[in-house]
């Protein structure tokens, strides 16, 4: 019985940590004005998602950027 309670407490703590982490990531993306432009591209969506997932790492200097360049068709 004590193991089930400890497991539930651990799961709850991990869930709370992840929610807070992602909220900080959303704040980082908003501070960089990633949600203000109406132009959307593969690179922009990737950069926003990586910024949200990287979350608090943005505040210690990480600056994730995604470059989506597809190969050009042959002529």
mmCIF file of the N, C-alpha and C atoms, coordinates in Angstrom:
data_MODEL
# 
_entry.id   MODEL 
# 
loop_
_atom_site.group_PDB 
_atom_site.id 
_atom_site.type_symbol 
_atom_site.label_atom_id 
_atom_site.label_alt_id 
_atom_site.label_comp_id 
_atom_site.label_asym_id 
_atom_site.label_entity_id 
_atom_site.label_seq_id 
_atom_site.pdbx_PDB_ins_code 
_atom_site.Cartn_x 
_atom_site.Cartn_y 
_atom_site.Cartn_z 
_atom_site.occupancy 
_atom_site.B_iso_or_equiv 
_atom_site.pdbx_formal_charge 
_atom_site.auth_seq_id 
_atom_site.auth_comp_id 
_atom_site.auth_asym_id 
_atom_site.auth_atom_id 
_atom_site.pdbx_PDB_model_num 
ATOM 1   N N  . UNK A 1 1  ? 0.822  -1.195 0.000   1.00 0.00 ? 1  UNK A N  1 
ATOM 2   C CA . UNK A 1 1  ? 0.000  0.000  0.000   1.00 0.00 ? 1  UNK A CA 1 
ATOM 3   C C  . UNK A 1 1  ? 0.867  1.261  0.000   1.00 0.00 ? 1  UNK A C  1 
ATOM 4   N N  . UNK A 1 2  ? 1.951  1.249  0.756   1.00 0.00 ? 2  UNK A N  1 
ATOM 5   C CA . UNK A 1 2  ? 2.819  2.418  0.816   1.00 0.00 ? 2  UNK A CA 1 
ATOM 6   C C  . UNK A 1 2  ? 3.521  2.638  -0.531  1.00 0.00 ? 2  UNK A C  1 
ATOM 7   N N  . UNK A 1 3  ? 3.806  1.577  -1.253  1.00 0.00 ? 3  UNK A N  1 
ATOM 8   C CA . UNK A 1 3  ? 4.466  1.722  -2.551  1.00 0.00 ? 3  UNK A CA 1 
ATOM 9   C C  . UNK A 1 3  ? 3.530  2.367  -3.567  1.00 0.00 ? 3  UNK A C  1 
ATOM 10  N N  . UNK A 1 4  ? 2.275  2.007  -3.528  1.00 0.00 ? 4  UNK A N  1 
ATOM 11  C CA . UNK A 1 4  ? 1.307  2.596  -4.450  1.00 0.00 ? 4  UNK A CA 1 
ATOM 12  C C  . UNK A 1 4  ? 1.165  4.094  -4.171  1.00 0.00 ? 4  UNK A C  1 
ATOM 13  N N  . UNK A 1 5  ? 1.151  4.472  -2.922  1.00 0.00 ? 5  UNK A N  1 
ATOM 14  C CA . UNK A 1 5  ? 1.027  5.877  -2.549  1.00 0.00 ? 5  UNK A CA 1 
ATOM 15  C C  . UNK A 1 5  ? 2.281  6.654  -2.977  1.00 0.00 ? 5  UNK A C  1 
ATOM 16  N N  . UNK A 1 6  ? 3.454  6.064  -2.772  1.00 0.00 ? 6  UNK A N  1 
ATOM 17  C CA . UNK A 1 6  ? 4.703  6.720  -3.182  1.00 0.00 ? 6  UNK A CA 1 
ATOM 18  C C  . UNK A 1 6  ? 4.758  6.870  -4.698  1.00 0.00 ? 6  UNK A C  1 
ATOM 19  N N  . UNK A 1 7  ? 4.288  5.869  -5.416  1.00 0.00 ? 7  UNK A N  1 
ATOM 20  C CA . UNK A 1 7  ? 4.276  5.923  -6.876  1.00 0.00 ? 7  UNK A CA 1 
ATOM 21  C C  . UNK A 1 7  ? 3.324  7.012  -7.372  1.00 0.00 ? 7  UNK A C  1 
ATOM 22  N N  . UNK A 1 8  ? 2.160  7.132  -6.737  1.00 0.00 ? 8  UNK A N  1 
ATOM 23  C CA . UNK A 1 8  ? 1.202  8.166  -7.119  1.00 0.00 ? 8  UNK A CA 1 
ATOM 24  C C  . UNK A 1 8  ? 1.753  9.557  -6.821  1.00 0.00 ? 8  UNK A C  1 
ATOM 25  N N  . UNK A 1 9  ? 2.423  9.699  -5.703  1.00 0.00 ? 9  UNK A N  1 
ATOM 26  C CA . UNK A 1 9  ? 3.019  10.987 -5.344  1.00 0.00 ? 9  UNK A CA 1 
ATOM 27  C C  . UNK A 1 9  ? 4.125  11.357 -6.322  1.00 0.00 ? 9  UNK A C  1 
ATOM 28  N N  . UNK A 1 10 ? 4.938  10.383 -6.706  1.00 0.00 ? 10 UNK A N  1 
ATOM 29  C CA . UNK A 1 10 ? 6.016  10.618 -7.660  1.00 0.00 ? 10 UNK A CA 1 
ATOM 30  C C  . UNK A 1 10 ? 5.441  11.003 -9.026  1.00 0.00 ? 10 UNK A C  1 
ATOM 31  N N  . UNK A 1 11 ? 4.404  10.312 -9.464  1.00 0.00 ? 11 UNK A N  1 
ATOM 32  C CA . UNK A 1 11 ? 3.762  10.628 -10.748 1.00 0.00 ? 11 UNK A CA 1 
ATOM 33  C C  . UNK A 1 11 ? 3.183  12.033 -10.737 1.00 0.00 ? 11 UNK A C  1 
ATOM 34  N N  . UNK A 1 12 ? 2.558  12.406 -9.647  1.00 0.00 ? 12 UNK A N  1 
ATOM 35  C CA . UNK A 1 12 ? 1.983  13.739 -9.525  1.00 0.00 ? 12 UNK A CA 1 
ATOM 36  C C  . UNK A 1 12 ? 3.073  14.808 -9.552  1.00 0.00 ? 12 UNK A C  1 
ATOM 37  N N  . UNK A 1 13 ? 4.185  14.558 -8.876  1.00 0.00 ? 13 UNK A N  1 
ATOM 38  C CA . UNK A 1 13 ? 5.295  15.517 -8.854  1.00 0.00 ? 13 UNK A CA 1 
ATOM 39  C C  . UNK A 1 13 ? 5.897  15.681 -10.250 1.00 0.00 ? 13 UNK A C  1 
ATOM 40  N N  . UNK A 1 14 ? 6.056  14.586 -10.981 1.00 0.00 ? 14 UNK A N  1 
ATOM 41  C CA . UNK A 1 14 ? 6.598  14.654 -12.344 1.00 0.00 ? 14 UNK A CA 1 
ATOM 42  C C  . UNK A 1 14 ? 5.643  15.414 -13.254 1.00 0.00 ? 14 UNK A C  1 
ATOM 43  N N  . UNK A 1 15 ? 4.349  15.167 -13.129 1.00 0.00 ? 15 UNK A N  1 
ATOM 44  C CA . UNK A 1 15 ? 3.355  15.866 -13.944 1.00 0.00 ? 15 UNK A CA 1 
ATOM 45  C C  . UNK A 1 15 ? 3.381  17.362 -13.667 1.00 0.00 ? 15 UNK A C  1 
ATOM 46  N N  . UNK A 1 16 ? 3.429  17.742 -12.399 1.00 0.00 ? 16 UNK A N  1 
ATOM 47  C CA . UNK A 1 16 ? 3.476  19.162 -12.032 1.00 0.00 ? 16 UNK A CA 1 
ATOM 48  C C  . UNK A 1 16 ? 4.749  19.801 -12.573 1.00 0.00 ? 16 UNK A C  1 
ATOM 49  N N  . UNK A 1 17 ? 5.876  19.096 -12.460 1.00 0.00 ? 17 UNK A N  1 
ATOM 50  C CA . UNK A 1 17 ? 7.144  19.602 -12.977 1.00 0.00 ? 17 UNK A CA 1 
ATOM 51  C C  . UNK A 1 17 ? 7.056  19.829 -14.486 1.00 0.00 ? 17 UNK A C  1 
ATOM 52  N N  . UNK A 1 18 ? 6.512  18.873 -15.234 1.00 0.00 ? 18 UNK A N  1 
ATOM 53  C CA . UNK A 1 18 ? 6.405  19.005 -16.684 1.00 0.00 ? 18 UNK A CA 1 
ATOM 54  C C  . UNK A 1 18 ? 5.478  20.150 -17.093 1.00 0.00 ? 18 UNK A C  1 
ATOM 55  N N  . UNK A 1 19 ? 4.379  20.313 -16.391 1.00 0.00 ? 19 UNK A N  1 
ATOM 56  C CA . UNK A 1 19 ? 3.456  21.411 -16.705 1.00 0.00 ? 19 UNK A CA 1 
ATOM 57  C C  . UNK A 1 19 ? 4.140  22.757 -16.469 1.00 0.00 ? 19 UNK A C  1 
ATOM 58  N N  . UNK A 1 20 ? 4.839  22.891 -15.361 1.00 0.00 ? 20 UNK A N  1 
ATOM 59  C CA . UNK A 1 20 ? 5.552  24.144 -15.068 1.00 0.00 ? 20 UNK A CA 1 
ATOM 60  C C  . UNK A 1 20 ? 6.645  24.380 -16.105 1.00 0.00 ? 20 UNK A C  1 
ATOM 61  N N  . UNK A 1 21 ? 7.383  23.324 -16.474 1.00 0.00 ? 21 UNK A N  1 
ATOM 62  C CA . UNK A 1 21 ? 8.448  23.421 -17.478 1.00 0.00 ? 21 UNK A CA 1 
ATOM 63  C C  . UNK A 1 21 ? 7.873  23.952 -18.802 1.00 0.00 ? 21 UNK A C  1 
ATOM 64  N N  . UNK A 1 22 ? 6.735  23.383 -19.254 1.00 0.00 ? 22 UNK A N  1 
ATOM 65  C CA . UNK A 1 22 ? 6.139  23.801 -20.522 1.00 0.00 ? 22 UNK A CA 1 
ATOM 66  C C  . UNK A 1 22 ? 5.557  25.211 -20.438 1.00 0.00 ? 22 UNK A C  1 
ATOM 67  N N  . UNK A 1 23 ? 5.016  25.594 -19.289 1.00 0.00 ? 23 UNK A N  1 
ATOM 68  C CA . UNK A 1 23 ? 4.527  26.960 -19.130 1.00 0.00 ? 23 UNK A CA 1 
ATOM 69  C C  . UNK A 1 23 ? 5.673  27.971 -19.225 1.00 0.00 ? 23 UNK A C  1 
ATOM 70  N N  . UNK A 1 24 ? 6.817  27.629 -18.645 1.00 0.00 ? 24 UNK A N  1 
ATOM 71  C CA . UNK A 1 24 ? 7.988  28.500 -18.762 1.00 0.00 ? 24 UNK A CA 1 
ATOM 72  C C  . UNK A 1 24 ? 8.428  28.570 -20.220 1.00 0.00 ? 24 UNK A C  1 
ATOM 73  N N  . UNK A 1 25 ? 8.366  27.450 -20.935 1.00 0.00 ? 25 UNK A N  1 
ATOM 74  C CA . UNK A 1 25 ? 8.690  27.438 -22.356 1.00 0.00 ? 25 UNK A CA 1 
ATOM 75  C C  . UNK A 1 25 ? 7.756  28.313 -23.169 1.00 0.00 ? 25 UNK A C  1 
ATOM 76  N N  . UNK A 1 26 ? 6.461  28.276 -22.859 1.00 0.00 ? 26 UNK A N  1 
ATOM 77  C CA . UNK A 1 26 ? 5.495  29.161 -23.527 1.00 0.00 ? 26 UNK A CA 1 
ATOM 78  C C  . UNK A 1 26 ? 5.821  30.619 -23.255 1.00 0.00 ? 26 UNK A C  1 
ATOM 79  N N  . UNK A 1 27 ? 6.201  30.922 -22.024 1.00 0.00 ? 27 UNK A N  1 
ATOM 80  C CA . UNK A 1 27 ? 6.570  32.299 -21.680 1.00 0.00 ? 27 UNK A CA 1 
ATOM 81  C C  . UNK A 1 27 ? 7.805  32.729 -22.461 1.00 0.00 ? 27 UNK A C  1 
ATOM 82  N N  . UNK A 1 28 ? 8.778  31.836 -22.613 1.00 0.00 ? 28 UNK A N  1 
ATOM 83  C CA . UNK A 1 28 ? 9.987  32.158 -23.375 1.00 0.00 ? 28 UNK A CA 1 
ATOM 84  C C  . UNK A 1 28 ? 9.654  32.433 -24.837 1.00 0.00 ? 28 UNK A C  1 
ATOM 85  N N  . UNK A 1 29 ? 8.787  31.615 -25.424 1.00 0.00 ? 29 UNK A N  1 
ATOM 86  C CA . UNK A 1 29 ? 8.389  31.823 -26.825 1.00 0.00 ? 29 UNK A CA 1 
ATOM 87  C C  . UNK A 1 29 ? 7.614  33.125 -26.978 1.00 0.00 ? 29 UNK A C  1 
ATOM 88  N N  . UNK A 1 30 ? 6.766  33.438 -26.016 1.00 0.00 ? 30 UNK A N  1 
ATOM 89  C CA . UNK A 1 30 ? 6.000  34.690 -26.076 1.00 0.00 ? 30 UNK A CA 1 
ATOM 90  C C  . UNK A 1 30 ? 6.919  35.900 -25.936 1.00 0.00 ? 30 UNK A C  1 
ATOM 91  N N  . UNK A 1 31 ? 7.921  35.816 -25.078 1.00 0.00 ? 31 UNK A N  1 
ATOM 92  C CA . UNK A 1 31 ? 8.862  36.928 -24.901 1.00 0.00 ? 31 UNK A CA 1 
ATOM 93  C C  . UNK A 1 31 ? 9.674  37.179 -26.166 1.00 0.00 ? 31 UNK A C  1 
ATOM 94  N N  . UNK A 1 32 ? 9.873  36.141 -26.961 1.00 0.00 ? 32 UNK A N  1 
ATOM 95  C CA . UNK A 1 32 ? 10.607 36.285 -28.220 1.00 0.00 ? 32 UNK A CA 1 
ATOM 96  C C  . UNK A 1 32 ? 9.667  36.652 -29.365 1.00 0.00 ? 32 UNK A C  1 
ATOM 97  N N  . UNK A 1 33 ? 8.408  36.896 -29.069 1.00 0.00 ? 33 UNK A N  1 
ATOM 98  C CA . UNK A 1 33 ? 7.388  37.335 -30.025 1.00 0.00 ? 33 UNK A CA 1 
ATOM 99  C C  . UNK A 1 33 ? 7.162  36.326 -31.145 1.00 0.00 ? 33 UNK A C  1 
ATOM 100 N N  . UNK A 1 34 ? 7.250  35.034 -30.829 1.00 0.00 ? 34 UNK A N  1 
ATOM 101 C CA . UNK A 1 34 ? 7.055  34.004 -31.840 1.00 0.00 ? 34 UNK A CA 1 
ATOM 102 C C  . UNK A 1 34 ? 5.587  33.832 -32.223 1.00 0.00 ? 34 UNK A C  1 
ATOM 103 N N  . UNK A 1 35 ? 4.664  34.313 -31.411 1.00 0.00 ? 35 UNK A N  1 
ATOM 104 C CA . UNK A 1 35 ? 3.240  34.112 -31.682 1.00 0.00 ? 35 UNK A CA 1 
ATOM 105 C C  . UNK A 1 35 ? 2.595  35.307 -32.379 1.00 0.00 ? 35 UNK A C  1 
ATOM 106 N N  . UNK A 1 36 ? 3.353  36.353 -32.672 1.00 0.00 ? 36 UNK A N  1 
ATOM 107 C CA . UNK A 1 36 ? 2.770  37.579 -33.219 1.00 0.00 ? 36 UNK A CA 1 
ATOM 108 C C  . UNK A 1 36 ? 2.680  37.597 -34.736 1.00 0.00 ? 36 UNK A C  1 
ATOM 109 N N  . UNK A 1 37 ? 3.520  36.874 -35.427 1.00 0.00 ? 37 UNK A N  1 
ATOM 110 C CA . UNK A 1 37 ? 3.537  36.907 -36.885 1.00 0.00 ? 37 UNK A CA 1 
ATOM 111 C C  . UNK A 1 37 ? 2.502  35.944 -37.464 1.00 0.00 ? 37 UNK A C  1 
ATOM 112 N N  . UNK A 1 38 ? 1.881  36.351 -38.567 1.00 0.00 ? 38 UNK A N  1 
ATOM 113 C CA . UNK A 1 38 ? 0.904  35.476 -39.209 1.00 0.00 ? 38 UNK A CA 1 
ATOM 114 C C  . UNK A 1 38 ? 1.573  34.554 -40.228 1.00 0.00 ? 38 UNK A C  1 
ATOM 115 N N  . UNK A 1 39 ? 2.828  34.838 -40.595 1.00 0.00 ? 39 UNK A N  1 
ATOM 116 C CA . UNK A 1 39 ? 3.552  33.989 -41.539 1.00 0.00 ? 39 UNK A CA 1 
ATOM 117 C C  . UNK A 1 39 ? 4.028  32.729 -40.829 1.00 0.00 ? 39 UNK A C  1 
ATOM 118 N N  . UNK A 1 40 ? 3.695  31.591 -41.404 1.00 0.00 ? 40 UNK A N  1 
ATOM 119 C CA . UNK A 1 40 ? 4.071  30.328 -40.799 1.00 0.00 ? 40 UNK A CA 1 
ATOM 120 C C  . UNK A 1 40 ? 4.912  29.533 -41.795 1.00 0.00 ? 40 UNK A C  1 
ATOM 121 N N  . UNK A 1 41 ? 5.964  28.942 -41.304 1.00 0.00 ? 41 UNK A N  1 
ATOM 122 C CA . UNK A 1 41 ? 6.799  28.084 -42.134 1.00 0.00 ? 41 UNK A CA 1 
ATOM 123 C C  . UNK A 1 41 ? 7.258  26.905 -41.284 1.00 0.00 ? 41 UNK A C  1 
ATOM 124 N N  . UNK A 1 42 ? 7.860  25.963 -41.947 1.00 0.00 ? 42 UNK A N  1 
ATOM 125 C CA . UNK A 1 42 ? 8.391  24.793 -41.235 1.00 0.00 ? 42 UNK A CA 1 
ATOM 126 C C  . UNK A 1 42 ? 9.405  25.234 -40.180 1.00 0.00 ? 42 UNK A C  1 
ATOM 127 N N  . UNK A 1 43 ? 10.267 26.162 -40.561 1.00 0.00 ? 43 UNK A N  1 
ATOM 128 C CA . UNK A 1 43 ? 11.310 26.625 -39.643 1.00 0.00 ? 43 UNK A CA 1 
ATOM 129 C C  . UNK A 1 43 ? 10.706 27.337 -38.435 1.00 0.00 ? 43 UNK A C  1 
ATOM 130 N N  . UNK A 1 44 ? 9.695  28.166 -38.666 1.00 0.00 ? 44 UNK A N  1 
ATOM 131 C CA . UNK A 1 44 ? 9.091  28.916 -37.560 1.00 0.00 ? 44 UNK A CA 1 
ATOM 132 C C  . UNK A 1 44 ? 8.381  27.976 -36.589 1.00 0.00 ? 44 UNK A C  1 
ATOM 133 N N  . UNK A 1 45 ? 7.601  27.032 -37.127 1.00 0.00 ? 45 UNK A N  1 
ATOM 134 C CA . UNK A 1 45 ? 6.897  26.077 -36.256 1.00 0.00 ? 45 UNK A CA 1 
ATOM 135 C C  . UNK A 1 45 ? 7.904  25.251 -35.466 1.00 0.00 ? 45 UNK A C  1 
ATOM 136 N N  . UNK A 1 46 ? 8.969  24.799 -36.123 1.00 0.00 ? 46 UNK A N  1 
ATOM 137 C CA . UNK A 1 46 ? 9.999  24.027 -35.429 1.00 0.00 ? 46 UNK A CA 1 
ATOM 138 C C  . UNK A 1 46 ? 10.677 24.819 -34.339 1.00 0.00 ? 46 UNK A C  1 
ATOM 139 N N  . UNK A 1 47 ? 10.984 26.078 -34.625 1.00 0.00 ? 47 UNK A N  1 
ATOM 140 C CA . UNK A 1 47 ? 11.639 26.929 -33.637 1.00 0.00 ? 47 UNK A CA 1 
ATOM 141 C C  . UNK A 1 47 ? 10.741 27.165 -32.428 1.00 0.00 ? 47 UNK A C  1 
ATOM 142 N N  . UNK A 1 48 ? 9.454  27.406 -32.671 1.00 0.00 ? 48 UNK A N  1 
ATOM 143 C CA . UNK A 1 48 ? 8.509  27.618 -31.567 1.00 0.00 ? 48 UNK A CA 1 
ATOM 144 C C  . UNK A 1 48 ? 8.406  26.356 -30.710 1.00 0.00 ? 48 UNK A C  1 
ATOM 145 N N  . UNK A 1 49 ? 8.264  25.202 -31.347 1.00 0.00 ? 49 UNK A N  1 
ATOM 146 C CA . UNK A 1 49 ? 8.141  23.955 -30.583 1.00 0.00 ? 49 UNK A CA 1 
ATOM 147 C C  . UNK A 1 49 ? 9.406  23.645 -29.788 1.00 0.00 ? 49 UNK A C  1 
ATOM 148 N N  . UNK A 1 50 ? 10.563 23.855 -30.382 1.00 0.00 ? 50 UNK A N  1 
ATOM 149 C CA . UNK A 1 50 ? 11.807 23.590 -29.657 1.00 0.00 ? 50 UNK A CA 1 
ATOM 150 C C  . UNK A 1 50 ? 11.967 24.574 -28.502 1.00 0.00 ? 50 UNK A C  1 
ATOM 151 N N  . UNK A 1 51 ? 11.564 25.825 -28.715 1.00 0.00 ? 51 UNK A N  1 
ATOM 152 C CA . UNK A 1 51 ? 11.647 26.817 -27.647 1.00 0.00 ? 51 UNK A CA 1 
ATOM 153 C C  . UNK A 1 51 ? 10.741 26.426 -26.479 1.00 0.00 ? 51 UNK A C  1 
ATOM 154 N N  . UNK A 1 52 ? 9.535  25.947 -26.784 1.00 0.00 ? 52 UNK A N  1 
ATOM 155 C CA . UNK A 1 52 ? 8.614  25.540 -25.718 1.00 0.00 ? 52 UNK A CA 1 
ATOM 156 C C  . UNK A 1 52 ? 9.168  24.335 -24.967 1.00 0.00 ? 52 UNK A C  1 
ATOM 157 N N  . UNK A 1 53 ? 9.688  23.353 -25.692 1.00 0.00 ? 53 UNK A N  1 
ATOM 158 C CA . UNK A 1 53 ? 10.216 22.151 -25.037 1.00 0.00 ? 53 UNK A CA 1 
ATOM 159 C C  . UNK A 1 53 ? 11.495 22.466 -24.264 1.00 0.00 ? 53 UNK A C  1 
ATOM 160 N N  . UNK A 1 54 ? 12.333 23.347 -24.815 1.00 0.00 ? 54 UNK A N  1 
ATOM 161 C CA . UNK A 1 54 ? 13.578 23.692 -24.124 1.00 0.00 ? 54 UNK A CA 1 
ATOM 162 C C  . UNK A 1 54 ? 13.297 24.474 -22.844 1.00 0.00 ? 54 UNK A C  1 
ATOM 163 N N  . UNK A 1 55 ? 12.147 25.173 -22.820 1.00 0.00 ? 55 UNK A N  1 
ATOM 164 C CA . UNK A 1 55 ? 11.681 25.849 -21.623 1.00 0.00 ? 55 UNK A CA 1 
ATOM 165 C C  . UNK A 1 55 ? 12.710 26.655 -20.866 1.00 0.00 ? 55 UNK A C  1 
ATOM 166 N N  . UNK A 1 56 ? 12.975 26.286 -19.643 1.00 0.00 ? 56 UNK A N  1 
ATOM 167 C CA . UNK A 1 56 ? 13.882 27.047 -18.787 1.00 0.00 ? 56 UNK A CA 1 
ATOM 168 C C  . UNK A 1 56 ? 15.313 27.152 -19.314 1.00 0.00 ? 56 UNK A C  1 
ATOM 169 N N  . UNK A 1 57 ? 15.710 26.281 -20.210 1.00 0.00 ? 57 UNK A N  1 
ATOM 170 C CA . UNK A 1 57 ? 17.066 26.368 -20.757 1.00 0.00 ? 57 UNK A CA 1 
ATOM 171 C C  . UNK A 1 57 ? 17.264 27.678 -21.509 1.00 0.00 ? 57 UNK A C  1 
ATOM 172 N N  . UNK A 1 58 ? 16.168 28.264 -22.008 1.00 0.00 ? 58 UNK A N  1 
ATOM 173 C CA . UNK A 1 58 ? 16.265 29.552 -22.692 1.00 0.00 ? 58 UNK A CA 1 
ATOM 174 C C  . UNK A 1 58 ? 16.768 30.642 -21.760 1.00 0.00 ? 58 UNK A C  1 
ATOM 175 N N  . UNK A 1 59 ? 16.448 30.530 -20.504 1.00 0.00 ? 59 UNK A N  1 
ATOM 176 C CA . UNK A 1 59 ? 16.825 31.564 -19.550 1.00 0.00 ? 59 UNK A CA 1 
ATOM 177 C C  . UNK A 1 59 ? 18.264 31.437 -19.065 1.00 0.00 ? 59 UNK A C  1 
ATOM 178 N N  . UNK A 1 60 ? 18.954 30.358 -19.448 1.00 0.00 ? 60 UNK A N  1 
ATOM 179 C CA . UNK A 1 60 ? 20.370 30.248 -19.108 1.00 0.00 ? 60 UNK A CA 1 
ATOM 180 C C  . UNK A 1 60 ? 21.245 30.396 -20.354 1.00 0.00 ? 60 UNK A C  1 
ATOM 181 N N  . UNK A 1 61 ? 20.631 30.840 -21.475 1.00 0.00 ? 61 UNK A N  1 
ATOM 182 C CA . UNK A 1 61 ? 21.410 31.166 -22.654 1.00 0.00 ? 61 UNK A CA 1 
ATOM 183 C C  . UNK A 1 61 ? 21.168 30.311 -23.879 1.00 0.00 ? 61 UNK A C  1 
ATOM 184 N N  . UNK A 1 62 ? 20.436 29.228 -23.779 1.00 0.00 ? 62 UNK A N  1 
ATOM 185 C CA . UNK A 1 62 ? 20.162 28.410 -24.957 1.00 0.00 ? 62 UNK A CA 1 
ATOM 186 C C  . UNK A 1 62 ? 19.230 29.177 -25.887 1.00 0.00 ? 62 UNK A C  1 
ATOM 187 N N  . UNK A 1 63 ? 19.497 29.132 -27.179 1.00 0.00 ? 63 UNK A N  1 
ATOM 188 C CA . UNK A 1 63 ? 18.668 29.826 -28.149 1.00 0.00 ? 63 UNK A CA 1 
ATOM 189 C C  . UNK A 1 63 ? 18.393 28.873 -29.305 1.00 0.00 ? 63 UNK A C  1 
ATOM 190 N N  . UNK A 1 64 ? 17.425 27.963 -29.142 1.00 0.00 ? 64 UNK A N  1 
ATOM 191 C CA . UNK A 1 64 ? 17.190 26.950 -30.171 1.00 0.00 ? 64 UNK A CA 1 
ATOM 192 C C  . UNK A 1 64 ? 16.600 27.552 -31.447 1.00 0.00 ? 64 UNK A C  1 
ATOM 193 N N  . UNK A 1 65 ? 17.121 27.135 -32.578 1.00 0.00 ? 65 UNK A N  1 
ATOM 194 C CA . UNK A 1 65 ? 16.605 27.533 -33.889 1.00 0.00 ? 65 UNK A CA 1 
ATOM 195 C C  . UNK A 1 65 ? 16.563 26.291 -34.767 1.00 0.00 ? 65 UNK A C  1 
ATOM 196 N N  . UNK A 1 66 ? 15.538 26.202 -35.592 1.00 0.00 ? 66 UNK A N  1 
ATOM 197 C CA . UNK A 1 66 ? 15.389 25.090 -36.522 1.00 0.00 ? 66 UNK A CA 1 
ATOM 198 C C  . UNK A 1 66 ? 15.529 25.624 -37.934 1.00 0.00 ? 66 UNK A C  1 
ATOM 199 N N  . UNK A 1 67 ? 16.284 24.931 -38.771 1.00 0.00 ? 67 UNK A N  1 
ATOM 200 C CA . UNK A 1 67 ? 16.433 25.319 -40.165 1.00 0.00 ? 67 UNK A CA 1 
ATOM 201 C C  . UNK A 1 67 ? 15.889 24.187 -41.027 1.00 0.00 ? 67 UNK A C  1 
ATOM 202 N N  . UNK A 1 68 ? 14.764 24.422 -41.668 1.00 0.00 ? 68 UNK A N  1 
ATOM 203 C CA . UNK A 1 68 ? 14.140 23.410 -42.523 1.00 0.00 ? 68 UNK A CA 1 
ATOM 204 C C  . UNK A 1 68 ? 14.414 23.758 -43.974 1.00 0.00 ? 68 UNK A C  1 
ATOM 205 N N  . UNK A 1 69 ? 15.463 23.247 -44.519 1.00 0.00 ? 69 UNK A N  1 
ATOM 206 C CA . UNK A 1 69 ? 15.727 23.496 -45.928 1.00 0.00 ? 69 UNK A CA 1 
ATOM 207 C C  . UNK A 1 69 ? 15.622 22.172 -46.669 1.00 0.00 ? 69 UNK A C  1 
ATOM 208 N N  . UNK A 1 70 ? 14.654 22.085 -47.552 1.00 0.00 ? 70 UNK A N  1 
ATOM 209 C CA . UNK A 1 70 ? 14.429 20.889 -48.326 1.00 0.00 ? 70 UNK A CA 1 
ATOM 210 C C  . UNK A 1 70 ? 15.315 20.926 -49.566 1.00 0.00 ? 70 UNK A C  1 
ATOM 211 N N  . UNK A 1 71 ? 15.758 19.781 -50.035 1.00 0.00 ? 71 UNK A N  1 
ATOM 212 C CA . UNK A 1 71 ? 16.563 19.776 -51.245 1.00 0.00 ? 71 UNK A CA 1 
ATOM 213 C C  . UNK A 1 71 ? 15.741 20.253 -52.442 1.00 0.00 ? 71 UNK A C  1 
ATOM 214 N N  . UNK A 1 72 ? 16.393 20.971 -53.343 1.00 0.00 ? 72 UNK A N  1 
ATOM 215 C CA . UNK A 1 72 ? 15.734 21.487 -54.531 1.00 0.00 ? 72 UNK A CA 1 
ATOM 216 C C  . UNK A 1 72 ? 15.645 20.387 -55.584 1.00 0.00 ? 72 UNK A C  1 
ATOM 217 N N  . UNK A 1 73 ? 14.575 20.378 -56.365 1.00 0.00 ? 73 UNK A N  1 
ATOM 218 C CA . UNK A 1 73 ? 14.462 19.364 -57.419 1.00 0.00 ? 73 UNK A CA 1 
ATOM 219 C C  . UNK A 1 73 ? 15.531 19.581 -58.492 1.00 0.00 ? 73 UNK A C  1 
ATOM 220 N N  . UNK A 1 74 ? 15.954 18.484 -59.103 1.00 0.00 ? 74 UNK A N  1 
ATOM 221 C CA . UNK A 1 74 ? 16.966 18.597 -60.161 1.00 0.00 ? 74 UNK A CA 1 
ATOM 222 C C  . UNK A 1 74 ? 16.348 19.195 -61.418 1.00 0.00 ? 74 UNK A C  1 
ATOM 223 N N  . UNK A 1 75 ? 17.176 19.817 -62.235 1.00 0.00 ? 75 UNK A N  1 
ATOM 224 C CA . UNK A 1 75 ? 16.667 20.459 -63.462 1.00 0.00 ? 75 UNK A CA 1 
ATOM 225 C C  . UNK A 1 75 ? 16.874 19.595 -64.650 1.00 0.00 ? 75 UNK A C  1 
# 
